[in-house]
Amino acid sequence: MDIELDFLSPIHQIKNKIFDEAEINVFVKRDDLIHPLISGNKWRKLKYILKKAVAENKTHLVTFGGAYSNHLLATSAAAAQFGLKSTGIVRGEMVNNDILFLCKLHGMELQFVDRASYQDKPALFNKYFLNDPDAFFINEGGASAEGAKGCSEIIGELPQIYDHVFCASGTGTTVAGIINGINELNLKTQINSVPILKNGSFLENEIELLLNKKHPFTLHTDYHFGGYAKTTPELISFIKQFIADTGMLIDPVNTGKLFYAIFDLATKKYFKPGSNVLAIHTGGLWGILGMQEKF
Ligand SMILES: *Cc1c(COP(=O)(O)O)cnc(C)c1O
């Protein structure tokens, strides 16, 4: 079984008046193009998780997510591709939607659990799979040291040194990997994370737990738009304009907030003129189909 990432995601520049006026160059690492369903950072996070599962002779991936989880979808598609079984433990009452439809299409078994029991994932795993020697626990969102290791490989793929790198953060695993990658190569690049949840400063701890070595990074905590999966008319109108201007799809949950932050910081002259800024497009686009009424 070959679980290498065999697609080197391209880098595209975005041009527009705001960046011209701020005298910055903004590039996007198109991890959204890695795979249509195992997209972006979810592929990178699963790489070493899958290797570990296979090394331990596990054949059944068990993981967790909300009803619109990109991670559930990515895990179902990866499991199918590599000939593994998968179970998704889904937070909340039984529902159906586009994401869960695609999960089931890839052979994932879904198990819905109430919000209180969902909090304790190891307990849920033990409840359902204690006696299943083939079952392999994967944390929600792929949050793990293996996940961070996969994400650190983004940095080695870059063709030039950037002054800033930006990504959207949920669990903080992706940005932790990026920090480790930058540390390993001893780069001066400044690291910026845009938390997609409210009160995102809790991420500081979560990220530090995954670092190989302490290193500064900036959390831009003012771009959550009310919290996870929350939007405002302003965010939606930004996203519509962005997609129409660039041909690059972004969504209200993750990358919409990331790019809004970069545009807003550029307007506020956050960047030194001449800066090269790299945004990581972490993918995860299918959830937008469930948010059409917001547009
Ligand atoms: C899951 C996800 C994130 C969050 O990544 P973390 O490693 O949990 O911080 C960001 N962007 C997209 C598109 C995602 O699907």
The ligand as a Tripos MOL2 file, in Angstrom:
@<TRIPOS>MOLECULE
LIG
   15    15     1     0     0
SMALL
NO_CHARGES

@<TRIPOS>ATOM
      1 C1         -9.9990   20.7960    9.3530 C.3       1 LIG1
      2 C2         -9.7130   22.0360    8.6120 C.ar      1 LIG1
      3 C3         -8.9400   23.0810    9.1620 C.ar      1 LIG1
      4 C4         -8.4300   23.0680   10.5700 C.3       1 LIG1
      5 O1         -7.2140   22.3780   10.6760 O.3       1 LIG1
      6 P1         -6.5560   22.1090   12.1210 P.3       1 LIG1
      7 O2         -5.3730   21.2790   11.8320 O.co2     1 LIG1
      8 O3         -7.5800   21.3330   12.9040 O.co2     1 LIG1
      9 O4         -6.2480   23.3940   12.7520 O.co2     1 LIG1
     10 C5         -8.6520   24.1710    8.3620 C.ar      1 LIG1
     11 N1         -9.1230   24.2430    7.0970 N.ar      1 LIG1
     12 C6         -9.8830   23.2690    6.5500 C.ar      1 LIG1
     13 C7        -10.3800   23.4450    5.1840 C.3       1 LIG1
     14 C8        -10.2010   22.1430    7.2850 C.ar      1 LIG1
     15 O5        -10.9800   21.1950    6.7340 O.3       1 LIG1
@<TRIPOS>BOND
     1     1     2 1
     2     2     3 ar
     3     2    14 ar
     4     3     4 1
     5     3    10 ar
     6     4     5 1
     7     5     6 1
     8     6     7 2
     9     6     8 1
    10     6     9 1
    11    10    11 ar
    12    11    12 ar
    13    12    13 1
    14    12    14 ar
    15    14    15 1
@<TRIPOS>SUBSTRUCTURE
     1 LIG1         1 GROUP 0 **** ****
